[in-house]
Amino acid sequence: MPARTFNDDVDWDGWPVDAYLAENYRELHPSDAAVIAHHSACYRRLDTDSVERSLEFGAGPNLYPLMLGAAVCRRTDAVEAGAANVAYLRRQLTEGPDASWSPFHALARDLDPRIPASPGAALARVRVVHGDVRAVPQGRYGLASMNFVAEGVTEDFAEFTALCRQFVRCVVPGGTVVAAFMENMPTYRIGETTVWPGCPVDVHTVRSVFAPLTGELTVTRIDADPTLPDYGDSGMVLLSAVRR
Ligand SMILES: C[S@@+](CC[C@H](N)C(=O)[O-])C[C@H]1O[C@@H](n2cnc3c(N)ncnc32)[C@H](O)[C@@H]1O
């Protein structure tokens, strides 16, 4: 049996930001729209500015989850291990977001008009933290969001489970968690050459990992998006809950 790749085995500084953006986020795909609609429905249940501090767990170069919290979170920490992703995020915050993020912002704002009117303003409360999500202290946040991280950074199911637990425990009891996972995604390629660890999960495994830690748990799924590259997945799993 080939050796499994764990989170610490990977050089996250080498994440291929441009290729990842080109494959996933240079246009608004139907699956992004579904994730935005899902997360937005959770945020819309929360009062304006009601969360002092929120966490984006493994932010990567994806700006739309950071925009979604703009009406509710007075500050968002985007925690990310990879140097190239951190550099991209910092540039987006200081120089303004790439125009390709405008349709994502427009949809988020259509769904929640409390979100500020420009993509740059919607990111004004974000701080980029270059660090390891496993080092985030427990109970620091009122809300946490995780998109395509726990199942896309290890091949080991026990490590996937540990990352999900760490994600939930970053939030105070009663705090909100929202997440999106690639469904049944094996180890995947980005661009021509790079290979990244994946841990196949589905609605049942995600529910079984989160059920002991959370209440008000909802876990749903969407089909694979034919407009996205084939990463070997069968769709996405979407989750919302509150920490017990
Ligand atoms: C599949 S990408 C998802 C990125 C982003 N959340 C998105 O929605 O596209 C996984 C991300 O997790 C980051 N990552 C991996 N291990 C990490 C760790 N231990 N701490 C913080 N970030 C980590 C990677 O650098 C990468 O940006």
The ligand as an SDF file (V2000), in Angstrom:
LIG
                    3D

 27 29  0  0  0  0  0  0  0  0999 V2000
   -7.5640   23.2860   -1.4620 C   0  0  0  0  0  0  0  0  0  0  0  0
   -6.9310   24.8120   -0.8630 S   0  0  0  0  0  0  0  0  0  0  0  0
   -8.4210   25.7000   -0.4860 C   0  0  0  0  0  0  0  0  0  0  0  0
   -8.1830   27.1890   -0.4570 C   0  0  0  0  0  0  0  0  0  0  0  0
   -9.4090   28.0780   -0.2090 C   0  0  0  0  0  0  0  0  0  0  0  0
   -9.9820   27.8670    1.1100 N   0  0  0  0  0  0  0  0  0  0  0  0
  -10.4630   27.9780   -1.2570 C   0  0  0  0  0  0  0  0  0  0  0  0
  -11.6550   28.0850   -0.9220 O   0  0  0  0  0  0  0  0  0  0  0  0
  -10.1460   27.8650   -2.4410 O   0  0  0  0  0  0  0  0  0  0  0  0
   -6.2890   24.3750    0.7380 C   0  0  0  0  0  0  0  0  0  0  0  0
   -5.5720   25.5270    1.4160 C   0  0  0  0  0  0  0  0  0  0  0  0
   -5.2060   25.1650    2.7500 O   0  0  0  0  0  0  0  0  0  0  0  0
   -3.9020   25.6910    3.0230 C   0  0  0  0  0  0  0  0  0  0  0  0
   -3.3200   24.8940    4.1150 N   0  0  0  0  0  0  0  0  0  0  0  0
   -2.9020   23.6050    4.0740 C   0  0  0  0  0  0  0  0  0  0  0  0
   -2.5050   23.2060    5.2860 N   0  0  0  0  0  0  0  0  0  0  0  0
   -2.6360   24.2710    6.1140 C   0  0  0  0  0  0  0  0  0  0  0  0
   -2.3710   24.4670    7.5030 C   0  0  0  0  0  0  0  0  0  0  0  0
   -1.9110   23.4790    8.2710 N   0  0  0  0  0  0  0  0  0  0  0  0
   -2.6220   25.6990    8.0210 N   0  0  0  0  0  0  0  0  0  0  0  0
   -3.1040   26.7150    7.2340 C   0  0  0  0  0  0  0  0  0  0  0  0
   -3.3770   26.5720    5.9200 N   0  0  0  0  0  0  0  0  0  0  0  0
   -3.1580   25.3490    5.3660 C   0  0  0  0  0  0  0  0  0  0  0  0
   -3.1870   25.5430    1.7010 C   0  0  0  0  0  0  0  0  0  0  0  0
   -2.0440   26.3540    1.6040 O   0  0  0  0  0  0  0  0  0  0  0  0
   -4.2870   25.9460    0.7100 C   0  0  0  0  0  0  0  0  0  0  0  0
   -4.3170   27.3380    0.5160 O   0  0  0  0  0  0  0  0  0  0  0  0
  1  2  1  0
  2  3  1  0
  2 10  1  0
  3  4  1  0
  4  5  1  0
  5  6  1  0
  5  7  1  0
  7  8  2  0
  7  9  1  0
 10 11  1  0
 11 12  1  0
 11 26  1  0
 12 13  1  0
 13 14  1  0
 13 24  1  0
 14 15  1  0
 14 23  1  0
 15 16  2  0
 16 17  1  0
 17 18  1  0
 17 23  2  0
 18 19  1  0
 18 20  2  0
 20 21  1  0
 21 22  2  0
 22 23  1  0
 24 25  1  0
 24 26  1  0
 26 27  1  0
M  CHG  2   2   1   9  -1
M  END
$$$$
